[in-house]
Amino acid sequence: MNKLEKGDQFDLEALRKQVSDIEVRGDTAQAKPSEPTEINPYARQIAEQFRDGPYSPVIIIGQLRLLEFLALFAIALIAHIFWPGDGSDSLLARAGTAAIASALTVVALQLADAYTIPALRAKLRLLPRILASWTIALVLTAGLSALVRGTTWAMFDAYIPWFVAGALFLAAERFLVAYGIRNWARNGIMERRAVIVGGGEPAKDLIRILEQQADNDIRICGIFDDRGEKRSPIMVAGYPKLGTVAELVEFVRLTRIDMLIIALPLSAEARIFDLLKKLWILPVDIRLAAHANRLRFRPRAYSHVGTVPMLDIFKKPIRDWDSVAKRGFDIFFAVIALSLLWPLMLVTAIAIKATSEGPVFFMQKRHGFNNEVINVFKFRSMYTNMGDPTGKAAVTKGDPRVTRVGRFIRKTSIDELPQLFNVLRGDLSLVGPRPHAVLAQARDRAFGDVVEGYFARHRVKPGVTGWAQINGWRGEVDNDEKIKFRTAYDLYYIENWSLWFDLKILFLTPIRLLNTENAY
């Protein structure tokens, strides 16, 4: 985030750091964050309409790039089979040439801004730009081929049907894509969903600007504001005010919202800070609309929603292709782990069944992504009649509820292995903040009441292992400091996530599990 020019008063970087640092202080929020605010029936009805997530424009565009590359590559090979030229160009050589031409076409289209949602919605308006990109790519490829291999004119004849077929494909494909995206936008399948925070004239002006844009892909799902009807009317530019900011937190947890747009002037810094303290725990983009502010930042400090300049306060972590990569990582290593550890899991199941009555597995409700409640599998480590599905009474050293086998599998974390099935189901990731039981407590206080920023750890999917666990923060939580440090390590992981970081944590986990001091 860029700071303002010299003399400007509103420092975004300082504000964001001030908000993201509140979790280490352990301040208690005025309204208990562990107790969700009930939203009104009308807001709940609206939330039901947005429960299913739309297609991500970034993912769609990425898939389109791949489709066009593969299609142009295939067209080149088909053209070579039917129009081989003088026969001196082998299929393997044509495959190499086709790969270069297809890649150059994708690059040229990217440089021509043909991979944006407005461009994809434009049907044939951008056809000259698309055909020019294809022509330039093919000419460069032909020139490179002639320079390297001394291509004959007869071989150039084979490029003509390739060019024509590729041009026809791009024209037809872009027409169908434009039709599909327009249809998806109308039906809410592909859109960016936004909630406006703050009402009055700033929100009204923002909505009017967004509605005037022909290629706008933003759907406004509602307005939330703490102010009364005199300062913030219940309807703003035709959109209802659905509740307060406290209700917004619960609303976002019930829906699939992409961004929160704060429609407040930059001069309201104190109010913006108060809003961010409540909202930064949510897994969404948080942006500050700058359309009505006279104060101007450096151009690169802005992002844009259509033509509306925005200041990015917080970004959703692990999004779009990062989430795809992380999901692939999870499935790959979970399958490997199960293929290696199934004998150990089988022996553990037999030992549990042979030494105590009851089921082999134990299922517990825990907090998952975006504070959703998920069912997490474990090997049963307690006597059936003494189990605690709520997790309210934490296991302590020498706990009589734990069986002999249970004591061993808890110390070695073998009881956690069934969570690999949760990973395959998509409830958990291999690496992430550990999921806590919904009623977990530290000295009779819910974790959310001990640490104000606690629920920010739910901005990503929880994990079987995590950064806090390999740094020694595992086992019983019997004081406030333990949950504060766990939360701090979890938030560090979220802010610094990468696949390499996941790989490091994954391979360090077996080594760090040798330290069983706090596990019982």
C-alpha positions in Angstrom: 0.0 0.0 0.0 1.4 3.4 -0.9 1.5 6.3 1.5 0.0 9.6 0.6 2.0 12.5 -0.8 3.8 14.7 1.6 1.3 16.8 3.6 -1.6 14.4 3.3 -3.3 13.6 6.5 -4.8 10.1 5.9 -2.2 7.4 6.2 -3.6 4.1 4.9 -0.6 2.0 5.8 -0.6 3.2 9.4 -4.4 2.6 9.6 -4.2 -0.9 8.3 -1.3 -1.8 10.6 -3.1 -0.3 13.6 -6.2 -2.5 12.8 -4.2 -5.7 12.2 -2.2 -5.3 15.4 -5.1 -5.3 17.7 -5.1 -9.1 18.2 -1.9 -9.1 20.2 -3.3 -6.8 22.8 -6.1 -9.1 23.7 -8.6 -6.3 24.1 -12.1 -7.4 24.8 -14.6 -6.2 22.2 -17.6 -4.3 23.4 -20.0 -6.8 21.9 -18.9 -10.4 22.5 -17.6 -11.6 19.2 -18.2 -15.2 20.2 -21.9 -14.5 20.2 -23.1 -13.8 16.6 -25.5 -10.9 16.1 -28.9 -12.1 14.9 -29.8 -10.5 11.6 -33.4 -9.4 10.8 -35.7 -11.7 8.7 -35.5 -9.5 5.6 -31.6 -9.5 5.7 -31.7 -13.3 6.2 -34.0 -13.7 3.1 -31.5 -11.6 1.0 -28.6 -13.6 2.4 -30.3 -16.9 1.2 -30.2 -15.6 -2.4 -26.4 -15.2 -2.2 -25.5 -18.4 -0.3 -23.9 -20.1 -3.4 -20.7 -18.6 -4.7 -20.5 -17.2 -8.2 -17.7 -18.1 -10.7 -14.5 -16.1 -10.2 -13.8 -13.8 -13.1 -10.1 -14.5 -12.6 -10.5 -18.2 -12.8 -12.8 -17.9 -15.9 -10.2 -15.7 -17.7 -7.4 -18.1 -16.8 -9.4 -21.0 -18.2 -10.1 -19.0 -21.3 -6.4 -18.4 -21.9 -5.7 -22.1 -21.6 -8.6 -22.9 -23.9 -7.4 -20.6 -26.6 -3.9 -21.8 -26.4 -4.9 -25.5 -26.7 -7.4 -24.8 -29.4 -5.0 -22.9 -31.6 -2.4 -25.6 -31.0 -4.8 -28.3 -32.1 -5.9 -26.3 -35.1 -2.3 -26.1 -36.2 -1.8 -29.8 -36.1 -5.1 -30.5 -37.9 -4.2 -28.0 -40.6 -0.8 -29.7 -41.0 -2.5 -33.1 -41.5 -4.8 -31.8 -44.3 -2.5 -29.1 -45.8 1.1 -30.3 -45.3 2.7 -27.9 -47.7 5.8 -29.3 -49.4 6.0 -32.1 -46.8 9.3 -30.9 -45.4 7.7 -29.7 -42.2 7.3 -32.7 -39.9 4.4 -33.1 -37.4 6.9 -32.7 -34.5 8.3 -29.5 -36.0 4.8 -28.1 -36.6 3.9 -28.9 -33.0 6.8 -26.8 -31.8 5.8 -24.0 -34.2 2.2 -24.3 -33.1 3.1 -24.0 -29.4 5.1 -20.8 -30.1 2.4 -19.3 -32.2 -0.3 -20.1 -29.7 1.7 -18.8 -26.8 2.5 -15.5 -28.7 -1.2 -15.1 -29.4 -2.2 -15.4 -25.8 0.5 -12.8 -24.9 -0.6 -10.5 -27.7 -4.2 -10.7 -26.5 -3.1 -10.0 -23.0 -1.2 -6.9 -24.1 -4.3 -5.8 -26.2 -6.4 -6.0 -23.0 -8.6 -8.7 -24.6 -8.6 -10.7 -21.3 -10.8 -8.4 -19.2 -14.5 -8.8 -18.4 -15.6 -5.7 -20.4 -13.6 -7.1 -23.4 -15.1 -10.5 -23.1 -18.6 -9.1 -22.9 -18.1 -7.0 -26.1 -19.1 -9.7 -28.6 -17.5 -8.7 -32.0 -16.6 -5.0 -31.1 -13.1 -6.0 -30.3 -12.8 -8.5 -33.2 -10.2 -6.3 -35.1 -8.0 -6.2 -32.0 -8.3 -10.0 -31.6 -7.5 -10.8 -35.3 -4.6 -8.4 -35.2 -3.1 -10.2 -32.2 -3.5 -13.5 -34.0 -2.0 -12.1 -37.2 1.0 -10.6 -35.4 1.6 -13.8 -33.6 1.5 -15.9 -36.7 3.7 -13.5 -38.7 6.3 -13.5 -35.9 6.3 -17.3 -35.8 6.6 -17.6 -39.5 9.5 -15.1 -39.6 11.3 -16.9 -36.7 10.8 -20.3 -38.5 12.2 -18.9 -41.7 15.2 -17.4 -39.9 16.0 -20.6 -38.0 15.1 -23.3 -40.6 15.1 -21.5 -43.9 11.4 -22.1 -44.6 10.4 -22.3 -48.3 7.5 -20.4 -49.8 5.7 -23.7 -50.3 5.7 -24.2 -46.5 4.2 -20.7 -46.1 1.2 -21.9 -48.1 0.4 -24.3 -45.2 0.1 -21.3 -42.9 -2.8 -19.9 -44.9 -5.4 -22.5 -43.9 -4.0 -22.4 -40.3 -4.5 -18.7 -40.2 -8.0 -18.8 -41.6 -9.1 -21.6 -39.3 -7.6 -19.9 -36.3 -9.3 -16.6 -37.2 -12.7 -18.3 -37.6 -12.3 -20.1 -34.3 -11.3 -16.9 -32.4 -14.3 -15.0 -33.9 -16.8 -17.7 -33.1 -15.4 -18.5 -29.7 -15.3 -14.9 -28.6 -18.9 -14.4 -29.7 -20.0 -17.4 -27.7 -18.0 -16.3 -24.7 -19.6 -12.9 -24.8 -23.0 -14.4 -25.0 -22.2 -16.8 -22.1 -20.8 -14.1 -19.8 -23.7 -11.7 -20.4 -26.1 -14.5 -19.6 -24.1 -15.5 -16.5 -24.1 -11.9 -15.4 -27.8 -11.6 -15.7 -28.4 -14.8 -13.8 -25.8 -14.0 -11.1 -23.5 -16.9 -12.0 -20.5 -14.7 -12.7 -20.4 -11.4 -10.9 -18.6 -9.6 -8.1 -20.8 -9.2 -5.1 -20.4 -6.1 -3.0 -21.9 -4.7 0.2 -21.8 -1.0 0.8 -20.9 0.1 4.4 -22.3 3.5 5.2 -25.3 5.2 3.8 -26.4 8.7 2.8 -25.2 10.8 -0.1 -21.8 9.1 -0.5 -23.4 5.7 -0.9 -26.0 7.1 -3.3 -23.4 8.8 -5.5 -21.3 5.5 -5.5 -24.3 3.4 -6.6 -25.3 5.9 -9.4 -21.7 5.8 -10.8 -21.6 2.0 -10.8 -25.1 1.7 -12.4 -24.1 4.0 -15.2 -21.3 1.7 -16.4 -22.5 -0.5 -19.2 -20.0 -3.3 -18.5 -20.4 -3.2 -14.7 -20.0 -6.7 -13.2 -20.7 -5.5 -9.6 -23.9 -6.7 -7.9 -24.8 -4.6 -4.8 -26.3 -6.9 -2.3 -27.3 -4.3 0.3 -26.3 -1.5 2.6 -25.3 -1.6 6.2 -24.9 1.4 8.5 -25.0 2.0 12.2 -26.6 5.5 11.9 -30.3 6.1 12.3 -32.8 6.9 9.6 -32.4 10.7 9.8 -28.7 10.4 8.7 -29.0 7.2 6.8 -32.3 6.4 5.2 -33.6 2.9 4.9 -33.5 3.1 1.1 -30.5 4.5 -0.8 -30.8 4.7 -4.6 -33.3 1.8 -4.6 -31.2 -0.5 -2.4 -32.3 -1.4 1.2 -30.4 -0.8 4.4 -30.3 -4.3 5.8 -28.9 -3.6 9.2 -26.0 -2.5 11.4 -22.3 -3.2 11.0 -22.6 -5.9 13.7 -25.3 -7.6 11.6 -23.1 -7.3 8.5 -20.5 -9.6 10.0 -23.2 -12.3 10.4 -24.6 -11.5 6.9 -21.3 -12.1 5.2 -20.9 -15.4 7.1 -24.1 -16.6 5.6 -23.4 -15.5 2.0 -20.6 -15.5 -0.6 -19.7 -11.8 -0.8 -16.5 -10.7 -2.6 -16.0 -7.2 -1.3 -17.1 -4.6 1.3 -17.0 -1.0 0.0 -16.8 1.6 2.6 -18.6 4.7 1.3 -17.3 7.3 3.8 -15.2 10.4 3.3 -11.5 10.1 4.2 -12.0 12.8 6.8 -14.0 10.3 8.9 -10.8 8.5 9.8 -11.9 7.6 13.4 -15.2 6.1 12.1 -13.4 4.1 9.4 -11.0 2.7 12.0 -13.9 1.6 14.2 -15.5 -0.1 11.2 -12.3 -1.9 10.2 -11.9 -3.2 13.8 -15.1 -5.1 13.3 -14.8 -6.1 9.6 -11.2 -7.1 9.1 -11.9 -10.6 10.4 -14.0 -11.4 7.3 -12.6 -13.2 4.3 -13.4 -10.5 1.8 -11.8 -7.5 0.1 -12.3 -4.3 2.0 -12.1 -1.2 -0.1 -12.5 2.5 0.6 -14.4 4.3 -2.2 -12.4 7.4 -3.2 -14.8 8.8 -5.8 -16.0 11.7 -3.7 -12.7 12.7 -2.1 -10.8 15.8 -3.2 -7.7 14.3 -1.8 -5.8 12.4 -4.5 -3.3 9.6 -4.1 -0.5 8.6 -6.4 -2.2 6.7 -9.4 -0.7 3.3 -8.5 -2.2 3.5 -5.0 -5.7 3.0 -6.5 -7.5 -0.1 -7.7 -10.7 0.4 -9.7 -14.2 -1.1 -9.7 -15.2 -0.1 -13.2 -14.2 3.6 -13.3 -14.6 4.2 -9.5 -11.2 4.6 -7.8 -10.8 2.5 -4.6 -8.2 2.3 -1.9 -7.5 -1.4 -0.9 -7.5 -1.7 2.8 -7.5 -5.5 3.2 -7.5 -8.2 0.5 -9.0 -11.6 0.8 -6.2 -14.1 1.5 -5.6 -17.2 -0.7 -7.9 -16.3 -3.5 -8.5 -17.4 -7.1 -5.6 -19.4 -8.6 -3.9 -19.5 -5.2 -6.9 -21.3 -3.8 -6.8 -23.7 -6.7 -3.1 -24.4 -6.2 -3.6 -24.9 -2.4 -6.5 -27.3 -3.1 -4.3 -29.3 -5.5 -1.5 -29.4 -2.9 -3.9 -30.7 -0.3 -5.3 -33.5 -2.4 -1.9 -34.6 -3.7 -0.3 -34.8 -0.2 -3.4 -36.2 1.5 -3.6 -39.1 -1.0 0.2 -39.8 -0.4 -0.3 -39.6 3.4 -3.2 -42.0 3.3 -1.4 -44.5 1.0 1.6 -44.5 3.5 -0.2 -44.4 6.8 -3.2 -46.7 6.3 -1.5 -49.6 8.1 -0.9 -47.4 11.1 -4.5 -46.2 11.0 -5.8 -49.8 10.7 -3.7 -50.9 13.7 -4.9 -47.9 15.7 -8.6 -48.7 14.9 -8.1 -52.3 16.1 -6.4 -51.1 19.3 -9.2 -48.7 20.1 -11.9 -51.3 19.5 -10.1 -54.0 21.4 -9.4 -51.9 24.6 -12.6 -49.9 25.1 -16.3 -50.0 24.1 -17.6 -47.6 21.6 -17.0 -46.4 18.0 -13.5 -46.1 16.5 -14.0 -42.6 15.3 -15.1 -39.5 17.2 -16.8 -36.5 15.4 -16.6 -33.0 16.8 -18.1 -29.7 15.7 -15.5 -27.1 15.1 -15.2 -23.7 13.5 -14.2 -23.8 9.9 -13.7 -21.3 7.1 -15.6 -18.0 7.6 -16.8 -19.3 11.0 -18.9 -22.1 9.5 -19.4 -25.1 11.7 -17.8 -28.3 10.3 -17.6 -31.9 11.5 -14.0 -33.0 12.2 -13.1 -36.6 12.4 -10.6 -38.1 15.0 -9.8 -41.4 16.4 -11.7 -41.8 19.7 -9.3 -41.3 22.6 -11.9 -41.1 25.5 -14.2 -43.5 27.1 -17.5 -43.2 25.3 -19.6 -42.3 28.4 -17.1 -39.6 29.3 -16.6 -37.9 25.9 -17.2 -34.2 25.4 -18.4 -33.5 21.9 -18.6 -29.7 22.6 -14.9 -29.4 23.5 -15.8 -27.1 26.4 -13.9 -29.1 29.0 -10.4 -29.3 27.6 -8.3 -32.4 28.2 -5.8 -32.0 31.0 -2.7 -33.9 32.1 -3.7 -37.3 33.6 -7.3 -36.7 32.6 -9.3 -39.8 33.7 -11.6 -39.5 30.6 -8.7 -40.6 28.3 -8.2 -44.3 27.6 -4.7 -46.0 27.7 -4.6 -46.2 23.9 -6.1 -42.6 23.8 -3.2 -41.3 25.9 -0.7 -42.6 23.4 -2.4 -41.5 20.2 -3.0 -38.1 21.6 0.7 -37.6 22.6 1.8 -38.8 19.1 -1.1 -36.9 17.3 -2.1 -40.2 15.7 -5.7 -39.4 16.8 -5.6 -36.5 14.2 -5.0 -38.8 11.1 -8.7 -39.3 10.2 -8.7 -35.6 9.5 -7.0 -36.5 6.2 -10.6 -37.5 5.1 -11.7 -34.0 6.0 -9.0 -32.7 3.7 -10.3 -34.8 0.8 -13.9 -33.7 1.5 -12.7 -30.0 1.4 -13.6 -29.1 5.0 -9.9 -28.8 6.0 -6.7 -28.0 4.4 -3.5 -29.8 5.2 -1.9 -26.6 6.6 -3.7 -23.8 8.2 -4.9 -22.5 11.6 -6.1 -25.5 13.7 -9.9 -25.7 14.0 -11.1 -25.2 17.5 -14.2 -26.7 19.1 -17.2 -24.3 18.9 -17.4 -24.0 22.7 -13.6 -24.1 23.4 -12.6 -21.9 26.3 -9.6 -20.6 28.1 -10.3 -20.4 31.9 -14.1 -20.2 31.4 -13.8 -17.5 28.7 -14.5 -18.2 25.0 -11.5 -17.7 22.8 -13.3 -14.9 20.9 -13.7 -13.0 24.2 -10.0 -13.3 25.1 -8.6 -12.1 21.8 -10.4 -9.4 19.8 -8.9 -10.5 16.5 -9.5 -14.2 17.1 -12.0 -14.8 14.3 -9.7 -13.3 11.7 -8.0 -16.7 11.8 -11.1 -18.1 10.1 -10.4 -16.1 6.9 -8.8 -19.2 5.5 -9.7 -22.9 5.7 -8.4 -24.5 8.9 -5.7 -27.1 8.7 -4.6 -30.5 10.1 -1.3 -28.8 11.1 -0.2 -25.2 11.3 2.5 -22.7 11.9 1.5 -22.3 15.6 1.6 -26.0 16.2 5.1 -26.5 14.8 6.3 -23.6 17.0 5.2 -25.3 20.2 1.7 -23.9 20.6 -0.3 -27.2 20.8 -2.1 -29.0 23.6 -4.1 -27.6 26.4 -5.1 -23.9 26.4 -5.2 -23.1 30.1 -4.5 -19.4 30.1 -5.1 -16.3 28.0 -1.5 -16.0 26.7 -1.6 -19.4 25.0 -4.6 -18.5 22.8 -3.2 -15.0 22.1 0.1 -16.5 20.9 -1.7 -19.1 18.8 -3.8 -16.5 17.2 -0.8 -14.3 16.5 1.0 -17.2 14.8 -2.1 -18.1 12.8 -2.5 -14.5 11.6 1.2 -14.4 10.6 0.6 -17.6 8.5 -2.4 -16.1 6.7 -0.5 -12.9 5.9 2.6 -14.7 4.6 1.0 -17.7 3.0 2.7 -19.5 0.0 2.9 -23.1 -1.2 6.5 -23.1 -0.1 5.4 -22.0 3.4 2.9 -24.9 3.4 5.5 -27.3 2.3 7.9 -26.2 5.0 5.2 -26.6 7.7 4.2 -30.0 6.4 7.7 -31.5 6.4 8.5 -29.9 9.8 5.4 -31.3 11.5 6.7 -34.9 12.1 9.9 -33.6 13.5 8.2 -31.1 15.9 5.7 -33.8 17.0 8.6 -35.5 18.8 8.2 -32.8 21.4 5.2 -34.1 23.4 5.5 -31.9 26.4 2.2 -30.1 26.0 0.3 -33.0 24.4 -1.9 -35.2 26.6 
